[in-house]
Amino acid sequence: MIKCYLEFEKPIEELELKIEEMKRISDGKDVNLSGEIRKLEKKVKDLRTEIFSKLTPWQKTLLARHPDRPYTLDYINLITEEFLELHGDRRFADDKAVIGGLAKIKGAPVVIIGHQKGRGTKERIRRNFGQPHPEGYRKALRLMEMAEKFKRPIVNLIDTPGAYPGIGPEERGQGEAIASNLMHMSRLRTPIVSVVIGEGGSGGALALSVADRLYMLEHSVYSVISPEGCAAILWRKNGELNAEDFSRASESLKLTAQDLLRFKIIDDIIPEPSGGAHMDVEQTARNISDRVMQTIEELKTRTPGKLVEERYRRLKKIGSFVEEA
């Protein structure tokens, strides 16, 4: 499998290529380079820790979009013992950008829903690059209402650049579908836990984010607009935008998990392995599963009425401020 390296990972790539070359030289021959290989592997580990401890918001955005980063189906395959996918919104179509169905996590029945970007050109086109149409949100709402009916907790995995901004979706009520999800999710009488696993873009992410607990993976992002979109609105004149403009926009948007925890938009950060979720997908899946199930067990102690009341209070606190004379 060919590994993909981002620009800021180039020093790591150079060292790992050296390690691979040394392994090839010493493989099955009298030359023993195991000592040198171990030294380089330690150097790679230390360098990765150093680089990933001081990522900029723009670098975190690129990492959240990493082509090797695990998607919703990857996590579903790892954290659920059973998964029965359900299709369609019962009105128009089955949106492949949103998947969901009945599942069991650690033996507990849940309804799990998430965005799916897809791998490879054909799959990405089929999944519309993880950008849902209105029928995707209506399918998600249908499944959430079913979860309420059968008293199953809801687990949402968020990973989308945003809702698809085409003419067709607008004609079929894209804004209304998102708004309807926000309203109905705020009233559902069953526990809801949402996790941003990659990109949490605009209303496309918000439509699965109204929850009792909202978590983010360590290197995920969550914002009202992409850095590219923000930069285009604010700074594009006659010239082309560049990475410096995107970096400036990322800094201004405060889209990292660390920023959003500080602002109390999210409830906590789920750690990733050094180098990102794709470096150890199984460990990342365990981290998500442990946090989600721990939270669900806690939320199950609330009555449905108390659950809705606490959710309302949690949402009301967002954006609160204090005036001083």
Buried (B, 14 or more C-beta within 10 A) or exposed (E): EEEEBBEBBEBBBEBBEBBEEBEEEBEEEEEEBEEEBEEBEEBBBEBBEEBBEEBEBBBBBBBBBBEBBBBBBBBBEBBBEEBEEBEEBEEBBBBBBBBBBBBBBBEBBBBBBBBBBBBEEEEBEEBBBBBBBBBBBBBBBBBBBBBBEEEBBBBBBBBBBBBBEEEEBEEBBBEEBBBBBBEBBBEBBBBBBBBBBBBBBBBBBBBBBBBBBBBBBBBBBBBBBBBBBBBBEEEEEEEEBEEEBBBBBBBEBBBBBEBBBEEEBBBEBBEBBEBBBBBBBEEBBEBBBEBBBEBBEEBEEBEEEEBBEEBEEBEEEEEEEEEEE
